[in-house]
Amino acid sequence: MDIAHLVSLALPFLSPADTADYALDRIERANTPHLAVVEDNVYQGMVSESVLLEADPDQLVGTLPVFARQASISVERHPFDLYRMAEENALDVVPVHDANNQYLGSILVADALRSLAKSFSFQHSGGILVLSVYERDYSINHISRLIESNNVKILATFIDIDPEDNQRMLVTLKLNQIDLSRTIATLERFGIEIHQQYHQPEVRNVDNERLEQLLKYLSI
């Protein structure tokens, strides 16, 4: 998945010469709270539905306040940068430009998230662990070695600052095994805090365990 494949040419954009009434119709048809304003094929900013509703129907978009003037992403950037930009600017639509700053189209953030959800790492069965570590102690190489010592592979990694302690990081790991009991035990043995866990521990039959212990005792 890359930025180029996420661009929707069907998503409209506005011109400074458009009237507020026309712009409002375009926004309603696109079912988005804002759209990009483009002049001479260069992104100028976003105009919101709330601004258009307060404007006179014949007022030109170019005379209305816009926001997120710098919130255009290069087609050469990674989709993760798209999500960051959308979050930082509270955008449902993110405009895309090429190396010459020419407008290429826009991306619906909801479409981008759906594409992410269809990626291999999310479709693959497995469990999820959220680790809480101090930023100064964070080492993905160290964490990977501990996890792989249990024949478990990391499929995806996401990192965020702990909202309750900005000195700690929340490391979300998508792993390729459903039962992560041994992996959790290994991480905890090395002092790594498990903040959250989503997996299905294997339920062992108690009678079978007792029988195995008896057979081991008799074989001594």
C-alpha positions as CSV (number, residue, x, y, z in Angstrom):
1,M,0.0,0.0,0.0
2,D,1.3,3.4,-0.9
3,I,0.0,7.0,-1.1
4,A,-0.5,6.9,-4.9
5,H,-2.9,4.0,-4.7
6,L,-5.0,5.7,-2.1
7,V,-5.6,8.9,-4.1
8,S,-9.2,9.3,-5.1
9,L,-9.6,11.2,-8.4
10,A,-13.4,11.0,-7.8
11,L,-13.2,13.2,-4.7
12,P,-13.9,16.8,-5.7
13,F,-11.9,19.9,-4.9
14,L,-12.9,23.5,-4.9
15,S,-11.6,26.6,-6.7
16,P,-11.3,30.1,-5.2
17,A,-13.7,31.2,-7.9
18,D,-16.5,28.8,-6.8
19,T,-19.5,30.2,-4.9
20,A,-20.2,29.1,-1.4
21,D,-23.5,27.6,-2.6
22,Y,-21.7,25.5,-5.2
23,A,-19.0,24.5,-2.7
24,L,-21.6,23.5,-0.1
25,D,-23.3,21.3,-2.7
26,R,-20.0,19.6,-3.5
27,I,-19.3,18.9,0.1
28,E,-22.7,17.5,0.7
29,R,-22.4,15.2,-2.3
30,A,-18.9,14.1,-1.2
31,N,-20.3,13.5,2.4
32,T,-17.2,15.1,4.0
33,P,-16.9,18.0,6.5
34,H,-14.3,19.8,4.3
35,L,-12.7,19.9,0.9
36,A,-9.4,21.0,-0.6
37,V,-9.2,24.4,-2.3
38,V,-6.9,24.3,-5.3
39,E,-5.7,27.3,-7.4
40,D,-3.6,26.8,-10.6
41,N,-3.2,23.2,-9.6
42,V,-1.6,24.1,-6.2
43,Y,-3.3,23.3,-2.9
44,Q,-4.3,26.4,-0.9
45,G,-6.0,25.0,2.2
46,M,-9.3,23.4,3.4
47,V,-12.7,25.0,3.6
48,S,-15.2,23.6,6.0
49,E,-18.9,23.0,5.7
50,S,-19.5,25.1,8.8
51,V,-17.9,28.1,7.2
52,L,-19.8,27.6,4.0
53,L,-23.1,27.4,5.9
54,E,-22.5,30.9,7.4
55,A,-21.5,32.5,4.1
56,D,-23.7,34.2,1.6
57,P,-24.6,31.8,-1.2
58,D,-22.9,33.9,-3.9
59,Q,-19.8,34.6,-1.8
60,L,-16.6,33.3,-3.5
61,V,-14.6,30.5,-1.8
62,G,-11.5,32.6,-2.3
63,T,-12.8,35.2,0.2
64,L,-13.6,32.6,2.9
65,P,-11.2,31.5,5.7
66,V,-9.4,28.3,5.0
67,F,-7.4,26.0,7.4
68,A,-4.7,23.3,7.2
69,R,-2.7,25.3,4.6
70,Q,0.4,23.1,5.1
71,A,-1.5,19.8,5.4
72,S,-0.7,18.5,1.9
73,I,1.3,15.2,1.8
74,S,3.8,14.2,-0.9
75,V,2.9,11.2,-3.0
76,E,6.3,9.8,-2.1
77,R,5.6,9.7,1.6
78,H,4.5,6.6,3.5
79,P,0.8,6.1,4.4
80,F,1.8,6.2,8.1
81,D,2.7,9.9,7.5
82,L,-0.8,10.3,6.1
83,Y,-2.4,9.1,9.3
84,R,-0.2,11.4,11.4
85,M,-1.1,14.4,9.3
86,A,-4.8,13.7,9.4
87,E,-4.7,13.4,13.2
88,E,-2.6,16.5,13.8
89,N,-4.9,18.6,11.5
90,A,-8.2,16.9,12.4
91,L,-8.8,16.0,8.7
92,D,-11.1,13.6,7.1
93,V,-9.6,14.4,3.7
94,V,-5.9,14.8,3.0
95,P,-4.7,16.4,-0.2
96,V,-1.7,14.9,-2.1
97,H,0.9,16.7,-4.2
98,D,3.8,15.6,-6.4
99,A,7.5,16.5,-6.2
100,N,6.7,19.8,-8.0
101,N,4.0,20.7,-5.4
102,Q,1.2,20.0,-8.0
103,Y,-2.1,18.8,-6.7
104,L,-2.8,15.2,-7.6
105,G,-6.0,14.5,-5.7
106,S,-7.2,13.8,-2.2
107,I,-7.5,10.8,0.1
108,L,-10.4,9.9,2.3
109,V,-8.9,8.9,5.6
110,A,-11.6,6.3,6.1
111,D,-10.6,4.7,2.8
112,A,-7.0,4.7,3.9
113,L,-7.9,3.0,7.2
114,R,-9.9,0.3,5.3
115,S,-6.9,-0.4,3.1
116,L,-4.7,-0.7,6.2
117,A,-7.1,-3.1,7.7
118,K,-6.9,-5.3,4.6
119,S,-3.1,-5.6,4.8
120,F,-1.5,-9.0,5.5
121,S,-0.5,-8.2,9.0
122,F,-4.1,-7.5,10.1
123,Q,-5.6,-10.3,8.1
124,H,-3.2,-12.9,9.6
125,S,-4.5,-14.7,12.6
126,G,-2.6,-14.1,15.8
127,G,-2.5,-12.2,19.1
128,I,-1.7,-8.6,20.1
129,L,0.4,-7.4,23.0
130,V,0.7,-3.8,24.2
131,L,4.0,-3.2,26.0
132,S,4.7,-0.3,28.3
133,V,8.4,0.7,28.3
134,Y,10.3,3.8,29.3
135,E,11.5,5.6,26.1
136,R,15.1,5.5,27.3
137,D,14.9,1.7,27.6
138,Y,13.1,1.0,24.3
139,S,14.9,-1.3,21.9
140,I,12.9,-3.1,19.2
141,N,15.9,-5.4,18.6
142,H,15.9,-6.5,22.2
143,I,12.1,-7.0,22.2
144,S,12.3,-8.9,18.9
145,R,14.9,-11.3,20.2
146,L,12.8,-12.2,23.3
147,I,9.7,-12.7,21.2
148,E,11.5,-14.8,18.5
149,S,13.0,-17.0,21.2
150,N,9.5,-18.5,21.6
151,N,9.3,-19.1,17.8
152,V,6.9,-16.1,17.4
153,K,7.2,-13.5,14.7
154,I,6.2,-9.8,14.8
155,L,3.9,-8.9,12.0
156,A,3.3,-5.3,12.7
157,T,4.5,-2.7,15.3
158,F,2.8,0.6,16.4
159,I,4.3,3.0,18.9
160,D,2.6,5.8,20.8
161,I,3.3,7.9,23.9
162,D,1.5,6.7,27.0
163,P,-1.1,9.4,27.7
164,E,-0.7,8.8,31.4
165,D,3.1,9.1,31.5
166,N,4.9,10.9,28.6
167,Q,8.2,9.3,29.6
168,R,6.8,5.9,28.7
169,M,5.9,4.4,25.3
170,L,3.1,2.0,24.4
171,V,4.4,-0.5,21.9
172,T,1.6,-2.4,20.2
173,L,2.7,-5.7,18.6
174,K,0.7,-7.9,16.2
175,L,2.2,-11.4,16.5
176,N,1.6,-14.5,14.4
177,Q,0.6,-16.9,17.3
178,I,-2.8,-17.1,19.0
179,D,-1.5,-18.3,22.3
180,L,1.1,-15.9,23.7
181,S,1.4,-17.2,27.2
182,R,5.1,-18.2,26.9
183,T,6.0,-15.0,25.1
184,I,4.3,-13.0,27.9
185,A,6.2,-15.0,30.5
186,T,9.5,-14.4,28.7
187,L,8.9,-10.6,28.4
188,E,7.9,-10.3,32.0
189,R,10.9,-12.3,33.1
190,F,13.1,-9.6,31.5
191,G,11.2,-6.8,33.2
192,I,9.0,-5.7,30.3
193,E,5.6,-4.6,31.4
194,I,2.6,-6.0,29.6
195,H,0.1,-3.1,29.4
196,Q,-2.6,-5.1,27.5
197,Q,-2.9,-8.5,26.0
198,Y,-5.3,-9.9,23.4
199,H,-4.8,-13.6,22.7
200,Q,-6.3,-17.1,23.4
201,P,-4.2,-19.1,25.9
202,E,-4.3,-22.8,25.2
203,V,-6.6,-24.5,27.7
204,R,-5.0,-27.7,28.9
205,N,-6.9,-30.7,30.2
206,V,-6.2,-31.0,33.9
207,D,-6.8,-34.8,33.9
208,N,-4.3,-35.2,31.1
209,E,-1.7,-33.1,32.9
210,R,-2.1,-35.3,36.0
211,L,-1.8,-38.5,33.9
212,E,1.4,-37.2,32.3
213,Q,2.8,-36.4,35.7
214,L,1.9,-39.9,36.9
215,L,3.6,-41.5,33.9
216,K,6.7,-39.5,34.4
217,Y,6.8,-40.5,38.1
218,L,6.3,-44.2,37.2
219,S,9.1,-44.1,34.6
220,I,11.6,-42.8,37.2
